[in-house]
């Protein structure tokens, strides 16, 4: 692995800031931005809930007079279109007199798509793009998936035993994993706008599907029921009749939590972009499998679809994170 450049280090800070807005900024992307002058950060910002103010506007305001001649690091190309909700960030950067802008990824929104960086260069600002592009794609996956495929980014969460079971034969499942793994799962919930369960899980457990972490309770996702029948009355739950209907859900990040038939339905529809596999060091034997039939015809088609991107220990449990391979069908 090569040495990490200063640009990559600063962009890493901007990416971390952008993660603060994940699951809160739709329909705008969760961008992070910092302003650097003389080797120190003089301004920082991230897209605020509801999509405004933009990260660049926040960072420039925080930097004040120190912005002139500074370098700006932003995780997405500055927007080039004026909105009733605020000015174009490319214009703000030009007016602020920055010397250089470092961009992680271009903005696929046709209203910007190259126009933002072109406007900066036309004003004499040095633009460096493609810094930490892969990390930015992961951070901005919800927005980018919505732009490219017209649907939110879908994460499937599974909590299983070593032998792939999610419950005893009688359906008992509390608890497969330990408290650290469950806390991490609640953190993941806080980063999504919607959470989906199937009718079987809802009828059996009536799960709260909330976020039970101090300080993050207000970031609970919207509850969604996958069912051909109507959602329970009076509980504020949305209903979708098929996995494809996620395209109409609000937000850009959907978490699928249960159960086995719902997981299989999303996998059969090829609508899972990311897998969260929490594995407990227990064996159940005869029990309920984590996933139902996904329509796999032969083993050859199962290979080459997923790549491991993270693994960590959470107490006694093991978390493995997989993402759809870039070469697999979307």
KOLDO-369922 format. One record per residue: residue number from 0; residue in one letter; x, y, z of N, C-alpha, C in turn. Coordinates in steps of 0.2 Angstrom, whole numbers. Layout:
<sites>
SITE   nr  rest    nc1    nc2    nc3   cac1   cac2   cac3    cc1    cc2    cc3
SITE  NUM     A      X      Y      Z      X      Y      Z      X      Y      Z
...
</sites>
This chain:
<sites>
SITE   nr  rest    nc1    nc2    nc3   cac1   cac2   cac3    cc1    cc2    cc3
SITE    0     X      4     -6      0      0      0      0      4      6      0
SITE    1     X      3     11     -4      7     17     -5      6     22      1
SITE    2     X     10     27      1      9     32      7      3     36      6
SITE    3     X      0     38     11     -6     42     11     -4     49     10
SITE    4     X     -7     53      5     -5     60      4     -9     64      8
SITE    5     X     -6     71      9    -10     75     13    -17     76     10
SITE    6     X    -18     76      4    -25     77      1    -29     71      3
SITE    7     X    -27     65      4    -31     60      6    -32     60     13
SITE    8     X    -27     63     17    -29     64     25    -34     69     26
SITE    9     X    -34     74     22    -39     80     23    -46     77     21
SITE   10     X    -46     74     15    -52     71     12    -55     66     17
SITE   11     X    -51     62     21    -54     58     26    -57     61     31
SITE   12     X    -55     67     33    -59     71     38    -66     73     35
SITE   13     X    -66     76     29    -72     78     25    -77     72     25
SITE   14     X    -74     66     23    -78     60     23    -82     58     30
SITE   15     X    -78     59     35    -80     57     42    -86     62     43
SITE   16     X    -85     69     41    -91     73     43    -97     72     39
SITE   17     X    -96     70     32   -102     68     28   -106     62     31
SITE   18     X   -102     58     35   -106     52     38   -111     54     43
SITE   19     X   -110     60     46   -114     63     51   -121     64     48
SITE   20     X   -122     65     42   -128     67     39   -132     61     36
SITE   21     X   -128     55     35   -131     49     32   -138     47     35
SITE   22     X   -143     47     30   -149     45     32   -154     51     34
SITE   23     X   -151     57     33   -155     63     36   -155     68     30
SITE   24     X   -152     68     25   -151     73     20   -155     73     14
SITE   25     X   -158     67     12   -162     66      6   -167     72      5
SITE   26     X   -168     74     -1   -166     71     -7   -159     73     -9
SITE   27     X   -155     77     -5   -148     79     -6   -143     74     -3
SITE   28     X   -137     74     -6   -132     69     -4   -129     71      3
SITE   29     X   -127     67      7   -124     68     13   -116     70     12
SITE   30     X   -115     76     10   -108     78      9   -105     81     15
SITE   31     X    -98     80     15    -94     83     20    -89     88     17
SITE   32     X    -87     93     21    -82     98     18    -78    101     23
SITE   33     X    -72    103     22    -68    106     26    -64    112     22
SITE   34     X    -62    117     26    -58    122     23    -51    122     27
SITE   35     X    -46    122     23    -39    121     26    -35    127     24
SITE   36     X    -31    130     29    -27    135     27    -21    135     32
SITE   37     X    -15    135     29     -8    135     33     -8    128     37
SITE   38     X    -11    123     34    -10    116     37    -15    115     43
SITE   39     X    -20    119     44    -25    118     49    -32    119     46
SITE   40     X    -37    116     49    -44    117     47    -47    123     50
SITE   41     X    -49    127     46    -52    134     48    -60    134     47
SITE   42     X    -62    129     44    -70    129     43    -72    121     41
SITE   43     X    -77    119     44    -80    113     42    -87    113     42
SITE   44     X    -90    108     38    -97    108     38   -100    101     35
SITE   45     X   -106     99     36   -109     93     33   -116     95     31
SITE   46     X   -119     92     26   -126     93     24   -130     92     30
SITE   47     X   -135     97     31   -139     97     37   -146     93     35
SITE   48     X   -149     91     40   -156     87     39   -160     90     35
SITE   49     X   -163     87     30   -168     89     25   -164     92     19
SITE   50     X   -157     92     19   -153     94     13   -150    101     13
SITE   51     X   -152    105     18   -149    112     18   -148    114     25
SITE   52     X   -143    118     26   -138    120     21   -133    115     19
SITE   53     X   -130    116     13   -125    111     10   -119    112     14
SITE   54     X   -115    106     13   -109    106     17   -104    112     16
SITE   55     X   -103    114      9    -99    119      7   -101    126     10
SITE   56     X   -107    127     10   -110    133     13   -108    134     20
SITE   57     X   -109    128     24   -108    128     31   -100    129     32
SITE   58     X    -96    126     29    -89    126     30    -86    133     28
SITE   59     X    -89    136     23    -87    143     21    -89    148     26
SITE   60     X    -95    147     29    -97    152     34    -93    151     40
SITE   61     X    -91    145     42    -87    144     48    -80    147     47
SITE   62     X    -77    147     41    -71    149     40    -70    157     40
SITE   63     X    -76    160     38    -76    167     38    -70    170     33
SITE   64     X    -67    175     36    -62    179     32    -56    174     30
SITE   65     X    -55    169     34    -49    164     33    -50    160     26
SITE   66     X    -56    160     23    -57    156     17    -53    159     11
SITE   67     X    -51    165     11    -48    168      5    -41    165      4
SITE   68     X    -40    162     -2    -33    159     -3    -33    152      0
SITE   69     X    -38    149      3    -38    143      6    -39    137      2
SITE   70     X    -38    131      4    -40    125      0    -46    122      3
SITE   71     X    -51    120     -1    -57    117      1    -57    109     -1
SITE   72     X    -59    105      4    -60     98      2    -67     96      3
SITE   73     X    -70     93     -2    -77     92     -2    -78     85     -5
SITE   74     X    -83     81     -2    -83     74     -5    -87     73    -11
SITE   75     X    -91     78    -13    -94     78    -20    -93     85    -23
SITE   76     X    -93     84    -30    -93     90    -34    -98     96    -32
SITE   77     X    -95    102    -31   -100    107    -28   -106    108    -33
SITE   78     X   -112    109    -31   -117    110    -35   -117    116    -39
SITE   79     X   -120    116    -45   -119    122    -50   -126    125    -51
SITE   80     X   -131    122    -48   -138    125    -50   -141    129    -44
SITE   81     X   -144    134    -45   -147    138    -40   -154    135    -38
SITE   82     X   -155    135    -32   -161    132    -29   -165    137    -25
SITE   83     X   -172    137    -25   -176    141    -21   -173    141    -13
SITE   84     X   -170    135    -12   -168    134     -5   -161    136     -4
SITE   85     X   -157    139     -9   -151    141     -8   -147    142    -14
SITE   86     X   -141    145    -13   -137    147    -19   -133    141    -21
SITE   87     X   -130    141    -27   -125    136    -30   -119    136    -26
SITE   88     X   -116    130    -24   -110    130    -20   -104    132    -24
SITE   89     X   -104    130    -31    -99    132    -35    -98    140    -35
SITE   90     X   -104    143    -35   -104    151    -35   -101    153    -28
SITE   91     X   -103    150    -23   -101    152    -16    -93    152    -16
SITE   92     X    -90    146    -19    -83    145    -18    -79    150    -22
SITE   93     X    -82    152    -28    -79    157    -32    -79    164    -29
SITE   94     X    -85    166    -26    -86    172    -23    -81    173    -16
SITE   95     X    -80    167    -13    -76    167     -7    -69    168     -8
SITE   96     X    -66    167    -15    -59    168    -16    -55    162    -14
SITE   97     X    -57    156    -14    -53    150    -12    -48    149    -18
SITE   98     X    -42    146    -16    -37    145    -21    -37    138    -24
SITE   99     X    -40    134    -21    -40    127    -23    -46    123    -20
SITE  100     X    -49    118    -24    -54    114    -22    -52    107    -24
SITE  101     X    -52    103    -19    -51     95    -20    -58     92    -19
SITE  102     X    -59     88    -24    -66     84    -25    -65     77    -25
SITE  103     X    -69     73    -21    -68     66    -21    -72     63    -27
SITE  104     X    -78     65    -28    -82     62    -34    -86     67    -38
SITE  105     X    -87     66    -44    -91     71    -48    -99     69    -46
SITE  106     X   -103     74    -47   -110     74    -45   -114     72    -52
SITE  107     X   -117     66    -51   -121     63    -57   -127     67    -59
SITE  108     X   -129     71    -54   -135     75    -55   -134     79    -62
SITE  109     X   -139     79    -67   -138     82    -73   -137     90    -72
SITE  110     X   -140     92    -67   -140    100    -66   -132    102    -64
SITE  111     X   -128     97    -62   -121     99    -60   -116     95    -65
SITE  112     X   -116     89    -64   -112     84    -68   -107     87    -72
SITE  113     X   -101     89    -69    -96     92    -72    -96    100    -73
SITE  114     X   -102    103    -72   -103    110    -73   -100    113    -67
SITE  115     X   -100    110    -61    -98    113    -55    -90    114    -55
SITE  116     X    -86    109    -57    -79    110    -57    -77    114    -63
SITE  117     X    -81    114    -69    -79    118    -74    -80    126    -72
SITE  118     X    -85    127    -68    -86    134    -66    -80    136    -62
SITE  119     X    -78    132    -57    -72    134    -53    -66    135    -57
SITE  120     X    -64    130    -62    -58    131    -66    -59    138    -70
SITE  121     X    -65    139    -73    -65    145    -77    -64    152    -72
SITE  122     X    -65    151    -66    -63    157    -62    -56    157    -59
SITE  123     X    -52    152    -62    -45    152    -60    -43    148    -54
SITE  124     X    -48    144    -51    -47    140    -45    -44    133    -47
SITE  125     X    -39    131    -44    -36    125    -46    -41    119    -43
SITE  126     X    -42    114    -47    -47    109    -45    -43    102    -46
SITE  127     X    -43     98    -40    -40     92    -40    -46     87    -39
SITE  128     X    -48     82    -43    -53     78    -42    -51     71    -42
SITE  129     X    -56     66    -39    -54     59    -39    -50     57    -33
SITE  130     X    -50     61    -28    -46     60    -21    -51     56    -17
SITE  131     X    -49     50    -15    -53     45    -11    -60     44    -14
SITE  132     X    -60     43    -21    -66     42    -24    -70     36    -22
SITE  133     X    -66     30    -21    -70     24    -19    -73     25    -12
SITE  134     X    -70     28     -7    -72     29     -1    -78     34     -1
SITE  135     X    -78     39     -5    -84     44     -6    -90     40     -9
SITE  136     X    -88     35    -14    -94     32    -17    -98     28    -12
SITE  137     X    -94     25     -7    -97     21     -1   -101     26      3
SITE  138     X    -98     31      5   -101     36      9   -108     39      6
SITE  139     X   -108     40      0   -113     43     -4   -117     38     -8
SITE  140     X   -117     32     -6   -120     26     -9   -128     27    -10
SITE  141     X   -131     30     -5   -138     31     -6   -140     36    -11
SITE  142     X   -137     42    -11   -138     47    -16   -136     44    -23
SITE  143     X   -130     41    -24   -128     39    -30   -132     33    -33
SITE  144     X   -135     29    -29   -139     23    -31   -146     26    -33
SITE  145     X   -148     31    -30   -155     34    -32   -154     38    -39
SITE  146     X   -148     41    -40   -147     44    -46   -146     39    -52
SITE  147     X   -143     34    -50   -141     29    -56   -147     24    -57
SITE  148     X   -150     22    -52   -155     16    -53   -162     18    -51
SITE  149     X   -163     24    -48   -170     27    -47   -173     23    -41
SITE  150     X   -169     21    -36   -171     18    -30   -166     19    -24
SITE  151     X   -168     18    -18   -163     19    -13   -158     13    -12
SITE  152     X   -153     14     -9   -147      9     -7   -150      4     -2
SITE  153     X   -150     -2     -3   -153     -7      1   -147    -11      5
SITE  154     X   -148    -11     12   -144    -15     16   -148    -21     19
SITE  155     X   -146    -27     19   -149    -33     22   -145    -35     28
SITE  156     X   -148    -34     34   -145    -36     40   -148    -43     42
SITE  157     X   -143    -47     44   -144    -54     46   -140    -55     53
SITE  158     X   -144    -58     58   -140    -60     64   -141    -67     65
SITE  159     X   -136    -71     64   -137    -78     64   -132    -82     69
SITE  160     X   -133    -88     70   -129    -93     73   -123    -95     68
SITE  161     X   -118    -99     71   -113   -101     66   -115   -105     60
SITE  162     X   -121   -109     62   -124   -113     57   -129   -110     53
SITE  163     X   -130   -103     53   -134    -99     49   -141    -99     51
SITE  164     X   -143   -100     57   -150   -100     60   -151    -94     63
SITE  165     X   -158    -92     62   -160    -85     65   -165    -86     71
SITE  166     X   -166    -93     73   -171    -94     78   -171   -102     79
SITE  167     X   -174   -104     85   -175   -111     87   -181   -113     82
SITE  168     X   -182   -119     82   -188   -122     78   -195   -119     80
SITE  169     X   -196   -117     86   -202   -114     88   -202   -106     87
SITE  170     X   -197   -103     84   -197    -96     82   -193    -92     87
SITE  171     X   -191    -95     93   -188    -91     98   -181    -88     95
SITE  172     X   -180    -81     96   -174    -78     93   -171    -73     98
SITE  173     X   -173    -72    104   -170    -67    108   -166    -71    114
SITE  174     X   -159    -70    114   -156    -66    108   -151    -70    105
SITE  175     X   -150    -70     98   -145    -73     95   -138    -70     96
SITE  176     X   -138    -64     96   -132    -60     97   -132    -56    103
SITE  177     X   -126    -54    105   -125    -51    112   -126    -43    111
SITE  178     X   -125    -40    117   -127    -33    118   -123    -28    113
SITE  179     X   -116    -30    112   -112    -25    108   -115    -26    101
SITE  180     X   -116    -32     98   -119    -32     91   -126    -29     90
SITE  181     X   -130    -30     96   -136    -27     95   -136    -19     95
SITE  182     X   -131    -16     99   -130     -9     99   -128     -7     92
SITE  183     X   -123    -11     89   -121     -9     83   -127     -9     77
SITE  184     X   -131    -14     78   -137    -14     74   -141     -8     74
SITE  185     X   -142     -5     81   -146      1     82   -142      7     79
SITE  186     X   -136      7     79   -132     12     76   -134     12     68
SITE  187     X   -134      6     65   -135      6     58   -142      8     57
SITE  188     X   -147      7     61   -154      9     60   -154     17     60
SITE  189     X   -150     20     64   -150     27     64   -147     30     57
SITE  190     X   -144     26     53   -141     29     47   -146     27     41
SITE  191     X   -152     25     42   -156     24     37   -163     27     38
SITE  192     X   -166     29     32   -173     33     33   -178     28     33
SITE  193     X   -178     21     31   -183     17     32   -180     10     34
SITE  194     X   -184      6     37   -183     -1     39   -188     -5     37
SITE  195     X   -187    -11     34   -192    -16     32   -192    -22     35
SITE  196     X   -198    -25     37   -199    -31     40   -205    -35     36
SITE  197     X   -205    -41     36   -210    -45     33   -216    -46     38
SITE  198     X   -222    -48     35   -228    -49     39   -227    -54     44
SITE  199     X   -223    -60     43   -222    -65     48   -218    -62     54
SITE  200     X   -213    -59     53   -209    -56     58   -214    -51     62
SITE  201     X   -218    -47     59   -222    -42     62   -227    -46     66
SITE  202     X   -231    -51     64   -236    -54     67   -233    -58     73
SITE  203     X   -227    -61     72   -224    -65     78   -221    -61     83
SITE  204     X   -218    -55     82   -214    -51     87   -216    -44     88
SITE  205     X   -220    -41     83   -222    -34     83   -216    -30     85
SITE  206     X   -210    -30     82   -204    -27     84   -205    -19     84
SITE  207     X   -201    -16     88   -202     -9     89   -198     -5     83
SITE  208     X   -193     -8     81   -189     -6     75   -186      1     76
SITE  209     X   -185      3     83   -183     10     84   -175     10     85
SITE  210     X   -173     16     88   -166     16     89   -165     17     97
SITE  211     X   -162     13    100   -162     13    107   -155     14    109
SITE  212     X   -152     20    107   -145     22    109   -146     29    112
SITE  213     X   -143     31    117   -143     37    120   -141     43    115
SITE  214     X   -145     48    114   -144     53    110   -146     52    103
SITE  215     X   -148     46    101   -150     44     94   -157     42     93
SITE  216     X   -161     43     99   -168     40     98   -172     43     93
SITE  217     X   -170     50     92   -174     53     87   -173     51     80
SITE  218     X   -168     47     79   -166     45     72   -168     39     70
SITE  219     X   -174     36     73   -177     30     71   -179     30     64
SITE  220     X   -178     25     60   -181     25     53   -188     24     53
SITE  221     X   -191     26     47   -198     25     46   -199     17     45
SITE  222     X   -204     15     48   -206      8     48   -210      6     42
SITE  223     X   -208      0     38   -211     -2     32   -212     -9     33
SITE  224     X   -218    -11     31   -220    -18     31   -221    -21     24
SITE  225     X   -217    -26     22   -218    -30     16   -223    -35     17
SITE  226     X   -229    -34     13   -235    -38     14   -240    -36      9
SITE  227     X   -244    -42      7   -249    -41      2   -255    -38      5
SITE  228     X   -255    -39     12   -261    -36     16   -259    -29     19
SITE  229     X   -264    -26     21   -264    -19     23   -259    -19     29
SITE  230     X   -256    -13     31   -252    -12     37   -257    -12     43
SITE  231     X   -254    -13     49   -259    -13     55   -261     -5     55
SITE  232     X   -267     -4     57   -270      2     57   -267      6     63
SITE  233     X   -266     13     62   -265     17     68   -258     17     70
SITE  234     X   -253     14     67   -246     13     70   -241     17     66
SITE  235     X   -244     21     60   -239     25     56   -235     21     52
SITE  236     X   -236     14     51   -232     10     47   -234     11     39
SITE  237     X   -229     11     35   -230     11     28   -230      4     26
SITE  238     X   -233      2     20   -233     -4     17   -231     -4     10
SITE  239     X   -227     -9      8   -226    -11      1   -228    -18      0
SITE  240     X   -230    -19     -6   -232    -25     -8   -227    -30    -11
SITE  241     X   -221    -27    -14   -216    -30    -17   -209    -27    -15
SITE  242     X   -204    -30    -16   -197    -27    -15   -196    -21    -19
SITE  243     X   -199    -21    -26   -198    -16    -31   -201     -9    -28
SITE  244     X   -206    -10    -24   -209     -4    -22   -205      1    -17
SITE  245     X   -199     -1    -16   -194      3    -12   -193      9    -16
SITE  246     X   -193      9    -22   -192     15    -26   -196     21    -24
SITE  247     X   -202     20    -21   -207     25    -20   -206     27    -12
SITE  248     X   -202     24     -9   -201     25     -1   -197     32     -1
SITE  249     X   -198     36      4   -194     42      6   -187     40      8
SITE  250     X   -182     44      6   -175     43      8   -171     39      3
SITE  251     X   -165     39      4   -160     35      0   -157     29      3
SITE  252     X   -159     27      9   -156     21     12   -161     17     16
SITE  253     X   -162     11     14   -167      6     16   -163      0     20
SITE  254     X   -165     -1     26   -162     -7     30   -168    -13     30
SITE  255     X   -166    -18     27   -170    -24     28   -168    -29     34
SITE  256     X   -173    -30     38   -171    -33     44   -174    -40     45
SITE  257     X   -180    -41     42   -183    -48     44   -189    -49     40
SITE  258     X   -191    -56     40   -187    -62     42   -184    -65     36
SITE  259     X   -184    -72     36   -181    -76     31   -184    -75     24
SITE  260     X   -191    -75     24   -194    -74     18   -193    -67     15
SITE  261     X   -193    -62     19   -192    -55     17   -185    -54     14
SITE  262     X   -180    -57     17   -173    -57     15   -172    -60      8
SITE  263     X   -176    -66      7   -175    -70      1   -179    -66     -4
SITE  264     X   -184    -63     -3   -188    -59     -8   -184    -53    -11
SITE  265     X   -180    -50     -7   -175    -44     -9   -170    -47    -13
SITE  266     X   -167    -53    -11   -161    -56    -14   -164    -59    -21
SITE  267     X   -170    -62    -21   -172    -64    -28   -173    -59    -33
SITE  268     X   -175    -53    -30   -177    -47    -34   -170    -43    -36
SITE  269     X   -164    -46    -33   -158    -43    -35   -158    -35    -33
SITE  270     X   -161    -34    -27   -161    -27    -24   -157    -26    -18
SITE  271     X   -152    -30    -16   -148    -30    -10   -141    -27    -13
SITE  272     X   -139    -22    -10   -133    -19    -11   -127    -20     -6
SITE  273     X   -129    -21      0   -125    -22      5   -127    -27     10
SITE  274     X   -123    -31     13   -125    -36     18   -121    -35     25
SITE  275     X   -125    -35     30   -122    -35     37   -124    -41     40
SITE  276     X   -119    -45     41   -119    -52     44   -116    -52     51
SITE  277     X   -121    -52     56   -119    -53     63   -119    -60     65
SITE  278     X   -113    -63     67   -113    -70     68   -111    -72     75
SITE  279     X   -115    -75     79   -114    -77     86   -111    -84     86
SITE  280     X   -106    -85     91   -103    -91     92   -107    -96     95
SITE  281     X   -112    -98     92   -117   -103     95   -119   -107     89
SITE  282     X   -121   -114     91   -124   -118     86   -131   -120     88
SITE  283     X   -136   -120     83   -143   -121     85   -145   -127     82
SITE  284     X   -142   -129     76   -145   -136     73   -151   -135     70
SITE  285     X   -156   -139     71   -163   -138     69   -166   -132     71
SITE  286     X   -167   -128     66   -170   -121     68   -172   -118     61
SITE  287     X   -173   -111     62   -176   -107     56   -170   -104     52
SITE  288     X   -169   -106     46   -164   -104     42   -164    -96     41
SITE  289     X   -158    -93     40   -158    -85     39   -161    -83     33
SITE  290     X   -161    -87     28   -164    -85     21   -167    -90     18
SITE  291     X   -173    -89     15   -177    -93     11   -174    -94      4
SITE  292     X   -178    -98      0   -176    -99     -7   -175    -93    -11
SITE  293     X   -169    -92    -14   -168    -86    -18   -168    -87    -25
SITE  294     X   -170    -93    -27   -170    -95    -34   -164    -96    -37
SITE  295     X   -159    -99    -33   -152   -100    -36   -153   -107    -40
SITE  296     X   -151   -107    -47   -151   -112    -51   -145   -117    -51
SITE  297     X   -139   -114    -50   -133   -117    -49   -128   -113    -45
SITE  298     X   -123   -117    -43   -118   -113    -38   -113   -108    -42
SITE  299     X   -112   -109    -49   -108   -105    -52   -111    -98    -52
SITE  300     X   -117    -97    -52   -120    -90    -52   -120    -87    -46
SITE  301     X   -118    -91    -40   -118    -88    -34   -111    -84    -33
SITE  302     X   -106    -86    -36   -100    -83    -35    -99    -77    -39
SITE  303     X    -94    -72    -36    -93    -66    -40    -98    -61    -39
SITE  304     X   -102    -61    -34   -108    -56    -33   -106    -52    -27
SITE  305     X   -102    -54    -22   -101    -50    -16    -93    -50    -15
SITE  306     X    -92    -44    -12    -85    -43     -9    -85    -41     -2
SITE  307     X    -80    -44      2    -80    -42      9    -76    -35      9
SITE  308     X    -79    -30     13    -77    -23     14    -75    -22     21
SITE  309     X    -77    -26     26    -76    -24     33    -77    -31     37
SITE  310     X    -74    -31     42    -75    -37     47    -72    -34     54
SITE  311     X    -76    -36     59    -74    -33     66    -77    -38     71
SITE  312     X    -74    -38     77    -77    -41     83    -81    -36     87
SITE  313     X    -87    -39     89    -92    -35     93    -93    -39     99
SITE  314     X    -89    -38    104    -90    -43    110    -88    -50    108
SITE  315     X    -93    -55    109    -91    -61    107    -93    -63    100
SITE  316     X    -97    -58     97   -100    -59     90    -95    -56     85
SITE  317     X    -96    -59     79    -92    -56     73    -96    -53     68
SITE  318     X    -94    -47     66    -98    -43     60    -94    -44     54
SITE  319     X    -97    -46     49    -94    -46     42    -99    -42     37
SITE  320     X    -96    -37     34    -99    -33     29    -97    -34     22
SITE  321     X   -102    -35     18   -101    -37     11   -105    -32      6
SITE  322     X   -102    -30      1   -105    -26     -4   -106    -29    -11
SITE  323     X   -111    -27    -15   -111    -30    -21   -105    -28    -25
SITE  324     X   -103    -34    -29    -97    -33    -33    -98    -28    -39
SITE  325     X    -94    -24    -40    -95    -19    -45    -96    -22    -52
SITE  326     X    -94    -28    -53    -95    -31    -60   -101    -35    -60
SITE  327     X   -105    -36    -54   -111    -40    -54   -117    -36    -56
SITE  328     X   -122    -39    -59   -128    -36    -61   -131    -31    -56
SITE  329     X   -134    -26    -58   -137    -21    -53   -145    -22    -54
</sites>
